[in-house]
Amino acid sequence: MDQEVYPSGEKILQNTENKKIIRHEDFIAGLGKGLSILESFGNGRHRLNISMAAEKTGLTRAAVRRHLLTLEYLGYVEHDGNYFYLSPKVLKFSGAYLSGAPLPKISQPLLNLLTNQTSLIFSVMVLDGSDAVTVARSAAHQQTDRVNPYGLHLGNRLPAHATSSGKILLAHLTTDQRIAWLEKYPLKQMTKYTHSENQLFLQLLQEIKEQDWCYSSEEHELGVHALAVPIYDGYAKVVAALNIVSPTARTTQDYLIKQILPLLQETARELRNVL
C-alpha cells in the first residue's frame, strides 16, 4: 500500500490495486499481514514453511511464525511438523461469496442450459489482479466423457493475459488502466503462442474491445482453445466474462465462432437484463 498525507496532515493509506483509501488510524496492520500470509498459498505453493512464507510476503520470520501459529489455532491452516497448508475452513469465505453474490447464482442455470445444448464447458470469470477467476461453471448430468481443460473449477485462477476471458476483461479497462496493469503484471510466456510483447498486446486488447469478443488458442495450455464475450450490467459496465473452453481436438475455431459465439452473446444479453 502507498501512504499519502493530505493537506490537513492526516495520514491516509491507499491500496494500489483497488485504489481504496483508509485513514492510517483505522487500518489494522495485523489483519493485513495475516491475510497476506493466507494469500501466499496458491498454485504451485500449497505447502509453505516459515522461511518460504516470509519470502513470499516480505514479513520477518518471527512475524510469519506468529501469524501462522495463530491461523493454525483458529483452524485456517494445518501443520505437519515441517510445512503449513490451508485447511478446508478457508472455503467458508468462497462459499459465502458464491452463495451470496448475484452473478454466480443468476448465471448458473444459463450455463447449465448451454452445456445441455452443446455438451461443452462454459464458465463465468472475473478479473482479480493478474488473474481471471472462475465464479460459475456449467454442470450436466453426464460429464464422464468430457475433457476438463485447465482443470477448471470454481475459484480457479488463470493468468489473465493468456486466456480469452482475461483478455476480454483487460480490453474493457481504460487505456491508462491497461498500461498500469502491464507495468504491475509483466507478461509471462506460458506457451510458444502466448503474447509477451507489451505494445502488440495493447493493440490486441484494442481490437478485442472493438469486436467485443475474444478467441484464444493454446496461449495458456497446448491443445486447448477458448472463446469469450463480456457480460455487461445494466449500466453498460463490464462486470465479468462468459467463455467456452474446449480441447482443439474436439472443436475447431470455425465451429466456436460460427456456432457457439451467437449462443454466448445471447446468454450475455440475458444476463445483462437481470444484473
C-alpha positions as CSV (number, residue, x, y, z in Angstrom):
1,M,0.0,0.0,0.0
2,D,1.1,3.6,-0.6
3,Q,0.9,6.2,2.1
4,E,-0.3,9.7,1.4
5,V,-0.5,12.8,3.5
6,Y,-3.5,15.1,3.0
7,P,-3.1,18.9,3.4
8,S,-4.6,18.6,6.8
9,G,-1.7,16.4,7.9
10,E,-3.9,13.3,8.2
11,K,-2.2,10.1,7.2
12,I,-4.0,8.2,4.5
13,L,-3.3,4.7,3.1
14,Q,-4.3,3.8,-0.5
15,N,-4.5,0.3,-1.9
16,T,-2.5,0.3,-5.1
17,E,-4.8,-2.4,-6.6
18,N,-8.3,-1.2,-6.0
19,K,-7.5,2.4,-5.1
20,K,-9.5,2.2,-1.9
21,I,-8.3,4.6,0.8
22,I,-8.3,4.3,4.6
23,R,-7.2,6.5,7.4
24,H,-3.9,5.3,8.9
25,E,-5.5,5.1,12.4
26,D,-8.3,2.8,11.0
27,F,-6.1,0.3,9.3
28,I,-5.4,-2.9,11.3
29,A,-1.9,-3.9,10.2
30,G,-2.0,-7.3,11.9
31,L,-5.1,-8.3,9.9
32,G,-3.5,-7.2,6.7
33,K,-0.4,-9.3,7.5
34,G,-2.4,-12.3,8.3
35,L,-4.4,-12.1,5.1
36,S,-1.2,-11.6,3.1
37,I,0.1,-14.9,4.5
38,L,-3.1,-16.7,3.6
39,E,-2.8,-15.2,0.1
40,S,0.7,-16.5,-0.2
41,F,-0.7,-20.0,-0.6
42,G,-1.7,-20.7,-4.2
43,N,-1.0,-22.5,-7.4
44,G,2.4,-24.3,-7.1
45,R,2.8,-23.4,-3.5
46,H,0.2,-25.3,-1.5
47,R,2.6,-26.1,1.4
48,L,4.9,-23.4,2.9
49,N,7.3,-23.4,5.7
50,I,8.1,-20.2,7.7
51,S,11.0,-19.2,5.5
52,M,9.0,-19.6,2.3
53,A,6.1,-17.6,3.7
54,A,8.4,-14.9,4.8
55,E,9.9,-14.6,1.4
56,K,6.5,-14.5,-0.3
57,T,5.1,-11.8,2.0
58,G,8.2,-9.7,2.8
59,L,7.5,-10.1,6.5
60,T,10.1,-11.2,9.1
61,R,10.3,-14.9,10.0
62,A,9.3,-14.1,13.6
63,A,6.1,-12.2,12.4
64,V,5.2,-15.0,10.0
65,R,5.7,-17.6,12.6
66,R,3.3,-15.9,15.0
67,H,0.7,-15.4,12.3
68,L,0.9,-19.0,11.1
69,L,0.6,-20.3,14.6
70,T,-2.5,-18.1,15.2
71,L,-4.0,-19.2,11.9
72,E,-3.4,-22.8,12.9
73,Y,-5.0,-22.2,16.3
74,L,-8.1,-20.6,14.5
75,G,-8.3,-23.6,12.1
76,Y,-7.4,-21.9,8.9
77,V,-4.1,-23.7,8.3
78,E,-2.7,-27.0,9.4
79,H,0.8,-28.1,10.1
80,D,2.6,-31.4,9.6
81,G,5.7,-30.5,11.6
82,N,7.5,-29.0,8.7
83,Y,5.1,-27.3,6.4
84,F,1.9,-25.3,6.8
85,Y,-1.1,-25.8,4.4
86,L,-4.6,-24.4,4.1
87,S,-7.4,-26.2,5.8
88,P,-10.9,-26.7,4.4
89,K,-12.1,-23.9,6.8
90,V,-10.9,-21.3,4.3
91,L,-13.7,-22.4,1.9
92,K,-16.2,-20.7,4.2
93,F,-15.2,-17.4,2.6
94,S,-15.5,-18.6,-1.0
95,G,-18.7,-20.5,-0.2
96,A,-20.2,-17.3,1.3
97,Y,-19.3,-15.3,-1.8
98,L,-20.6,-18.0,-4.3
99,S,-23.9,-18.4,-2.4
100,G,-24.5,-14.8,-1.8
101,A,-23.2,-12.9,-4.8
102,P,-25.9,-12.4,-7.5
103,L,-23.7,-13.2,-10.6
104,P,-22.9,-16.8,-9.8
105,K,-26.5,-17.6,-8.8
106,I,-28.1,-15.9,-11.8
107,S,-25.7,-17.3,-14.4
108,Q,-25.6,-20.9,-13.2
109,P,-28.9,-22.1,-14.8
110,L,-27.9,-20.4,-18.1
111,L,-24.5,-22.0,-18.1
112,N,-26.2,-25.4,-17.5
113,L,-28.5,-24.8,-20.4
114,L,-25.6,-24.0,-22.7
115,T,-23.9,-27.3,-21.7
116,N,-27.1,-29.3,-22.2
117,Q,-27.4,-27.7,-25.7
118,T,-23.7,-28.2,-26.8
119,S,-22.1,-30.7,-24.4
120,L,-19.3,-28.2,-23.9
121,I,-18.0,-26.5,-20.7
122,F,-19.0,-22.8,-20.0
123,S,-17.8,-20.5,-17.3
124,V,-18.2,-17.0,-15.9
125,M,-14.9,-15.3,-14.9
126,V,-14.0,-12.1,-13.2
127,L,-10.7,-10.2,-13.1
128,D,-8.7,-10.2,-9.8
129,G,-5.2,-8.7,-10.0
130,S,-3.2,-10.7,-12.6
131,D,-5.8,-13.5,-12.8
132,A,-9.1,-14.4,-14.3
133,V,-11.1,-16.2,-11.6
134,T,-13.9,-18.7,-12.2
135,V,-17.0,-17.8,-10.2
136,A,-19.5,-20.0,-12.0
137,R,-19.2,-23.1,-14.2
138,S,-21.6,-25.2,-16.1
139,A,-22.7,-28.7,-14.9
140,A,-24.6,-31.5,-16.6
141,H,-25.8,-34.9,-15.6
142,Q,-23.4,-36.8,-17.9
143,Q,-19.9,-35.5,-17.9
144,T,-17.8,-38.6,-17.7
145,D,-16.6,-38.4,-21.3
146,R,-15.8,-34.7,-21.2
147,V,-12.3,-33.4,-21.0
148,N,-11.9,-30.6,-18.4
149,P,-9.4,-28.1,-19.9
150,Y,-7.3,-26.1,-17.4
151,G,-8.6,-28.3,-14.6
152,L,-11.5,-25.8,-14.4
153,H,-13.3,-25.5,-11.1
154,L,-14.9,-22.7,-9.0
155,G,-12.2,-20.4,-7.7
156,N,-9.7,-21.5,-10.3
157,R,-7.2,-18.7,-11.2
158,L,-5.7,-18.4,-14.6
159,P,-3.3,-15.7,-15.9
160,A,-5.5,-13.1,-17.5
161,H,-3.2,-12.2,-20.4
162,A,-3.2,-15.9,-21.6
163,T,-6.9,-16.6,-21.6
164,S,-9.9,-15.4,-23.6
165,S,-11.8,-14.2,-20.6
166,G,-8.9,-12.4,-19.1
167,K,-8.2,-10.5,-22.3
168,I,-11.9,-9.6,-22.6
169,L,-11.8,-8.1,-19.1
170,L,-8.5,-6.3,-19.7
171,A,-9.8,-5.0,-23.1
172,H,-12.6,-3.1,-21.3
173,L,-10.2,-1.3,-18.9
174,T,-9.3,2.3,-19.9
175,T,-6.1,2.8,-21.8
176,D,-4.3,4.1,-18.7
177,Q,-5.6,1.1,-16.6
178,R,-4.3,-1.3,-19.2
179,I,-0.8,0.3,-19.2
180,A,-0.8,0.3,-15.4
181,W,-1.8,-3.4,-15.3
182,L,1.1,-4.3,-17.7
183,E,3.5,-2.4,-15.5
184,K,2.4,-4.2,-12.4
185,Y,2.0,-7.7,-14.1
186,P,4.7,-8.3,-16.7
187,L,3.5,-10.7,-19.5
188,K,4.8,-14.2,-18.8
189,Q,5.4,-16.7,-21.6
190,M,3.1,-19.7,-20.8
191,T,3.4,-21.5,-24.2
192,K,5.0,-20.5,-27.5
193,Y,1.7,-18.9,-28.5
194,T,1.4,-16.6,-25.5
195,H,1.5,-12.9,-26.2
196,S,4.5,-11.4,-24.4
197,E,5.3,-8.1,-26.1
198,N,3.6,-5.1,-24.4
199,Q,2.8,-2.9,-27.5
200,L,1.4,-5.8,-29.5
201,F,-0.6,-6.9,-26.5
202,L,-2.1,-3.5,-26.1
203,Q,-3.0,-3.4,-29.8
204,L,-4.6,-6.8,-29.4
205,L,-6.7,-5.6,-26.5
206,Q,-8.0,-2.6,-28.5
207,E,-9.0,-5.0,-31.3
208,I,-10.8,-7.3,-28.9
209,K,-12.7,-4.3,-27.4
210,E,-13.8,-3.2,-30.8
211,Q,-15.1,-6.6,-31.9
212,D,-16.5,-7.4,-28.3
213,W,-15.4,-11.0,-28.2
214,C,-12.1,-12.9,-27.9
215,Y,-10.8,-16.1,-29.4
216,S,-7.6,-17.6,-27.7
217,S,-5.8,-20.7,-28.8
218,E,-3.1,-22.6,-26.8
219,E,-1.9,-19.5,-25.1
220,H,-2.1,-21.0,-21.6
221,E,-2.2,-24.7,-22.3
222,L,-1.4,-26.6,-25.5
223,G,-4.3,-28.4,-27.1
224,V,-6.9,-26.1,-25.6
225,H,-8.7,-23.1,-27.1
226,A,-11.4,-20.8,-25.8
227,L,-13.9,-18.1,-26.8
228,A,-15.2,-15.3,-24.5
229,V,-17.7,-12.4,-24.6
230,P,-18.1,-9.6,-22.0
231,I,-21.0,-9.6,-19.5
232,Y,-22.4,-6.1,-19.1
233,D,-24.5,-4.9,-16.2
234,G,-27.5,-2.5,-16.5
235,Y,-25.1,0.5,-16.5
236,A,-23.2,-0.8,-19.5
237,K,-20.2,-1.7,-17.4
238,V,-18.3,-5.0,-18.0
239,V,-18.5,-7.0,-14.8
240,A,-17.4,-10.4,-16.0
241,A,-16.7,-12.6,-19.0
242,L,-18.6,-15.6,-20.3
243,N,-16.5,-18.2,-22.0
244,I,-16.3,-21.6,-23.6
245,V,-13.2,-23.8,-23.2
246,S,-12.6,-26.8,-25.3
247,P,-9.8,-29.2,-26.5
248,T,-8.7,-28.3,-30.0
249,A,-9.0,-32.0,-30.9
250,R,-12.8,-31.7,-30.2
251,T,-13.8,-28.4,-31.7
252,T,-12.5,-26.1,-34.4
253,Q,-12.0,-22.3,-34.3
254,D,-14.6,-22.0,-37.1
255,Y,-17.1,-24.0,-35.1
256,L,-16.7,-21.9,-32.0
257,I,-17.0,-18.6,-33.8
258,K,-19.9,-19.6,-36.1
259,Q,-21.9,-21.9,-33.8
260,I,-21.0,-21.0,-30.2
261,L,-20.3,-17.3,-30.3
262,P,-24.0,-16.4,-31.1
263,L,-25.0,-18.6,-28.1
264,L,-22.5,-16.8,-25.8
265,Q,-23.7,-13.4,-27.0
266,E,-27.4,-14.2,-26.5
267,T,-26.7,-15.5,-23.0
268,A,-24.7,-12.4,-22.1
269,R,-27.6,-10.3,-23.2
270,E,-29.9,-12.3,-21.0
271,L,-27.6,-11.8,-18.0
272,R,-27.4,-8.0,-18.7
273,N,-31.2,-7.8,-18.4
274,V,-31.2,-9.2,-14.9
275,L,-28.0,-7.7,-13.5
